[in-house]
Amino acid sequence: MSRLAVPLHAKHPSFAATPETRTVVVLTFTDALLLNSTGPLEVFAAIPRVLGGPFATQAPYRLLLASPCGGRVTSVSGIEVMTHSLAWLDEQAQRIDTLIVVGGPGVAALEADDRVCAWLRRRQATTRRLCSVGSGTFALAGAGLLEGRSVVTHWKFTEQLQALYPGVQCRQNALYLNDGPFWTCGGAAAGIDLALALVEQDLGPHAALALARYFTVFLWRSAEQPQLSASLQAQSNALRTDPDVRLARLHAWVAAHLGEDLRVERLAEQFGMSPRHFARAYVAATGETPAQAVETLRLEAACRLLETTREPIKRIAETVGFGREERMRRAFQKQLGTSPQGYRQQATRPLPAAGQTGYRFAVENLAC
C-alpha cells in the first residue's frame, strides 16, 4: 500500500497542511453496527482538539452521517442515530471527498436496494475515496464497483463475498486494503486503522501518530496484518474441539509467560497431561504443534515491540523468549520473509524533534 506525502505546514512543521475542508460521508442503515460508524468518525472529529494549530480554526473534515431515506435509524444494538438522506446530499450539492459504507446484519438490504446501488455508481465519478468497514464491502460489490479490485471484508464473510462476486479479488485475512480509490477493511476495530491510514494520506504520518496516541491504539498496524491476533486465533482454533476451554485458557497463559521456558514438558504440566499425550492432543485440536504455536505468539509480541519501542533487537529477542537474536531472525525470515530490522524499518516512521510545537501539543495535552 502506497503512502502519499504532502507538504508540511509552515507554522506547524510536524503536520501537513489541509487546503480545504473535505466532506466525509458515512453511509449507515437499519441494523448496522454502530462502532463501524463511530470509530472512523471519532478519528476525524478529534483532529481539531488533538492537533490544534491551523486545525483548531479550520477543521480538515466536515462529517455527515447518512442513510438511504434519512431520519432516525436504529443500529443493531438498538441505539438510534439521526441521519441525512441521500436525496438531501444531492439537493445540497454536497461534494463528497470520502464515502464510507458501514457493515452489519442489515447490509443485505442495502446491497439489494437498486436506488442505493445506482446512487453509489453515480457518486463514484466525483468521490475521491470510496471505503467500506467490515461487511459494508458487500454494498460496494453489489453496486458493481469492485470488479477486478483487491478488497477485504470481515473474516467471517470472506468466502461468501468471493462466492457472490467472483470478479472481486477478496483477500483472506488483511486488516485493510487500498486499491485505487477503494479502501476496504476487515471489521469494526479495523475501521479505526482505516481512518488513521486516510488521515496519514491527507495530513501526514505525524498527525496520524498523534491521533493514534490519543485513542491509545497501535499506529501503522500493517495492512497485511491478520485480523485475528495470534493468541486469539489459537484460542479460536482450540475452542472448535475443546469445549471445556482448557486449551483456550492455556494460550492466554502462554501469551503472559512468553519470556519463560515453554517447552512441551512445561506446557503439558500446565495442562495436566503427559508430554506425549499433550503433544498429540494439541495437534489434533489446533492443527499445529505446541512449538509452532509458541513461536507464532513470540513473533507477534516481537513485532509489537519493534513497532512501538526503540529497544535493541537483542533485548527484544530475550524479552519475548527467543533468547538469541539469531533464533528470532530465523523465525522472522521463515514466517514474514524479512529480518527484525527490516520489519522495524517498514513498520515505523521517524518521530519529529521534541521542539516542534504541533507534535508536543498533540502528545502532551491529550485531554479527552
ZIWO-V264707 format. One record per backbone hydrogen bond with DSSP energy under -0.5 kcal/mol. NH is the residue of the N-H (numbers start at 0). CO is the residue of the C=O. E is the energy in kcal/mol with one decimal. If there is no record, write none. Layout:
BEGIN
nh=NH co=CO e=E
nh=NH co=CO e=E
END
This chain:
BEGIN
nh=8 co=11 e=-0.6
nh=8 co=14 e=-2.4
nh=14 co=11 e=-2.0
nh=15 co=202 e=-3.0
nh=16 co=6 e=-1.4
nh=18 co=16 e=-0.5
nh=21 co=19 e=-0.7
nh=21 co=59 e=-3.0
nh=23 co=21 e=-0.6
nh=23 co=61 e=-3.2
nh=24 co=22 e=-0.5
nh=24 co=97 e=-2.6
nh=25 co=23 e=-0.5
nh=25 co=63 e=-2.7
nh=26 co=24 e=-0.6
nh=26 co=99 e=-3.1
nh=27 co=25 e=-0.7
nh=27 co=65 e=-3.2
nh=30 co=73 e=-2.8
nh=31 co=28 e=-1.3
nh=32 co=102 e=-2.6
nh=33 co=31 e=-0.6
nh=35 co=32 e=-0.7
nh=36 co=32 e=-0.8
nh=36 co=33 e=-1.0
nh=37 co=33 e=-2.6
nh=38 co=34 e=-2.3
nh=39 co=35 e=-0.5
nh=40 co=36 e=-1.9
nh=41 co=37 e=-2.6
nh=42 co=38 e=-1.4
nh=43 co=39 e=-2.1
nh=44 co=40 e=-2.7
nh=45 co=41 e=-1.5
nh=46 co=43 e=-1.1
nh=49 co=45 e=-2.2
nh=50 co=46 e=-2.7
nh=51 co=46 e=-0.8
nh=51 co=47 e=-1.1
nh=54 co=51 e=-1.6
nh=55 co=52 e=-1.4
nh=56 co=53 e=-0.7
nh=57 co=53 e=-1.7
nh=61 co=21 e=-3.2
nh=62 co=60 e=-0.5
nh=63 co=23 e=-2.5
nh=65 co=25 e=-3.0
nh=65 co=63 e=-0.5
nh=66 co=83 e=-2.4
nh=70 co=82 e=-2.2
nh=72 co=80 e=-2.7
nh=74 co=72 e=-0.6
nh=74 co=78 e=-2.8
nh=75 co=31 e=-2.8
nh=77 co=74 e=-2.0
nh=80 co=72 e=-2.4
nh=82 co=70 e=-1.7
nh=83 co=64 e=-2.5
nh=85 co=66 e=-0.7
nh=85 co=67 e=-1.0
nh=88 co=84 e=-1.8
nh=89 co=85 e=-1.9
nh=90 co=86 e=-2.8
nh=91 co=87 e=-2.6
nh=92 co=89 e=-1.2
nh=93 co=88 e=-2.5
nh=95 co=93 e=-0.7
nh=96 co=22 e=-2.1
nh=96 co=94 e=-0.5
nh=97 co=22 e=-1.9
nh=98 co=128 e=-2.6
nh=99 co=24 e=-3.0
nh=100 co=98 e=-0.5
nh=100 co=130 e=-2.7
nh=101 co=26 e=-2.1
nh=101 co=99 e=-0.6
nh=105 co=30 e=-2.1
nh=106 co=103 e=-2.2
nh=107 co=104 e=-0.7
nh=108 co=105 e=-0.8
nh=109 co=105 e=-1.1
nh=110 co=106 e=-2.9
nh=111 co=107 e=-1.6
nh=112 co=109 e=-1.1
nh=113 co=111 e=-0.8
nh=116 co=112 e=-2.5
nh=117 co=113 e=-2.4
nh=118 co=114 e=-2.1
nh=119 co=115 e=-2.7
nh=120 co=116 e=-2.1
nh=121 co=117 e=-2.2
nh=122 co=118 e=-2.4
nh=123 co=119 e=-1.3
nh=124 co=120 e=-0.6
nh=124 co=121 e=-0.7
nh=125 co=122 e=-0.9
nh=126 co=122 e=-1.0
nh=126 co=123 e=-0.6
nh=127 co=95 e=-0.6
nh=127 co=125 e=-0.5
nh=128 co=96 e=-2.1
nh=129 co=180 e=-2.7
nh=130 co=98 e=-3.7
nh=130 co=128 e=-0.5
nh=131 co=182 e=-1.8
nh=132 co=100 e=-2.3
nh=133 co=184 e=-0.9
nh=135 co=132 e=-1.9
nh=136 co=133 e=-1.5
nh=137 co=134 e=-1.9
nh=138 co=135 e=-0.9
nh=139 co=135 e=-1.3
nh=140 co=136 e=-2.5
nh=141 co=137 e=-2.7
nh=142 co=138 e=-1.4
nh=143 co=140 e=-1.8
nh=144 co=139 e=-2.1
nh=147 co=166 e=-3.0
nh=148 co=145 e=-2.4
nh=150 co=148 e=-0.6
nh=150 co=168 e=-2.4
nh=156 co=153 e=-2.4
nh=157 co=154 e=-0.8
nh=160 co=156 e=-2.5
nh=161 co=157 e=-2.3
nh=162 co=158 e=-2.2
nh=163 co=159 e=-2.3
nh=164 co=160 e=-2.3
nh=167 co=164 e=-2.2
nh=168 co=148 e=-2.5
nh=169 co=167 e=-1.3
nh=170 co=150 e=-3.2
nh=170 co=168 e=-0.7
nh=174 co=222 e=-1.4
nh=174 co=224 e=-0.6
nh=175 co=222 e=-0.7
nh=176 co=183 e=-2.8
nh=178 co=181 e=-2.7
nh=181 co=178 e=-1.8
nh=182 co=129 e=-2.3
nh=183 co=176 e=-2.1
nh=184 co=131 e=-1.1
nh=185 co=174 e=-2.8
nh=190 co=186 e=-1.2
nh=190 co=187 e=-0.9
nh=191 co=187 e=-0.6
nh=191 co=188 e=-1.3
nh=192 co=188 e=-1.1
nh=193 co=189 e=-2.7
nh=194 co=190 e=-2.3
nh=195 co=191 e=-2.4
nh=196 co=192 e=-2.0
nh=197 co=193 e=-2.2
nh=198 co=194 e=-2.4
nh=199 co=195 e=-2.5
nh=200 co=196 e=-2.0
nh=201 co=197 e=-1.8
nh=202 co=198 e=-3.7
nh=203 co=198 e=-0.6
nh=203 co=199 e=-1.6
nh=207 co=203 e=-1.5
nh=208 co=204 e=-2.3
nh=209 co=205 e=-2.2
nh=210 co=206 e=-2.0
nh=211 co=207 e=-2.3
nh=212 co=208 e=-2.2
nh=213 co=209 e=-1.9
nh=214 co=210 e=-2.3
nh=215 co=212 e=-0.9
nh=216 co=211 e=-2.5
nh=220 co=217 e=-0.6
nh=221 co=219 e=-0.5
nh=224 co=221 e=-1.7
nh=232 co=228 e=-3.0
nh=233 co=229 e=-2.5
nh=234 co=230 e=-2.2
nh=235 co=231 e=-2.5
nh=236 co=232 e=-2.6
nh=237 co=233 e=-2.2
nh=238 co=234 e=-2.1
nh=239 co=235 e=-0.8
nh=239 co=236 e=-0.7
nh=240 co=236 e=-0.5
nh=240 co=237 e=-1.3
nh=241 co=237 e=-0.8
nh=244 co=241 e=-2.2
nh=248 co=244 e=-2.2
nh=249 co=245 e=-2.0
nh=250 co=246 e=-2.1
nh=251 co=247 e=-1.5
nh=252 co=248 e=-1.9
nh=253 co=249 e=-2.7
nh=254 co=250 e=-2.5
nh=255 co=251 e=-1.1
nh=256 co=252 e=-0.5
nh=256 co=253 e=-1.6
nh=259 co=256 e=-1.7
nh=261 co=259 e=-0.6
nh=265 co=262 e=-0.9
nh=266 co=262 e=-1.9
nh=267 co=263 e=-2.8
nh=268 co=264 e=-2.0
nh=269 co=265 e=-2.1
nh=270 co=266 e=-2.1
nh=271 co=267 e=-1.6
nh=272 co=267 e=-2.5
nh=277 co=273 e=-2.9
nh=278 co=274 e=-2.5
nh=279 co=275 e=-2.0
nh=280 co=276 e=-2.4
nh=281 co=277 e=-2.8
nh=282 co=278 e=-2.0
nh=283 co=279 e=-2.1
nh=284 co=280 e=-1.8
nh=285 co=281 e=-2.5
nh=286 co=282 e=-2.3
nh=292 co=288 e=-2.0
nh=293 co=289 e=-2.4
nh=294 co=290 e=-2.2
nh=295 co=291 e=-2.1
nh=296 co=292 e=-2.2
nh=297 co=293 e=-2.4
nh=298 co=294 e=-2.5
nh=299 co=295 e=-2.3
nh=300 co=296 e=-2.0
nh=301 co=297 e=-2.4
nh=302 co=298 e=-2.4
nh=303 co=299 e=-2.0
nh=304 co=300 e=-1.9
nh=305 co=301 e=-2.5
nh=306 co=302 e=-2.1
nh=307 co=303 e=-1.9
nh=308 co=304 e=-1.8
nh=315 co=311 e=-2.1
nh=316 co=312 e=-2.4
nh=317 co=313 e=-1.5
nh=318 co=314 e=-2.6
nh=319 co=315 e=-2.3
nh=320 co=317 e=-0.7
nh=321 co=316 e=-1.7
nh=322 co=316 e=-1.8
nh=323 co=321 e=-1.7
nh=327 co=323 e=-1.5
nh=328 co=324 e=-2.4
nh=329 co=325 e=-2.1
nh=330 co=326 e=-1.7
nh=331 co=327 e=-2.3
nh=332 co=328 e=-2.4
nh=333 co=329 e=-2.3
nh=334 co=330 e=-2.4
nh=335 co=331 e=-2.7
nh=336 co=331 e=-1.1
nh=336 co=332 e=-0.6
nh=337 co=331 e=-0.9
nh=342 co=338 e=-2.6
nh=343 co=339 e=-2.3
nh=344 co=340 e=-2.2
nh=345 co=341 e=-1.7
nh=346 co=342 e=-2.3
nh=347 co=343 e=-1.6
nh=355 co=352 e=-1.9
nh=359 co=355 e=-2.2
nh=360 co=356 e=-2.4
nh=361 co=357 e=-2.2
nh=362 co=358 e=-2.2
nh=363 co=359 e=-1.9
nh=364 co=360 e=-1.5
nh=366 co=364 e=-1.2
END
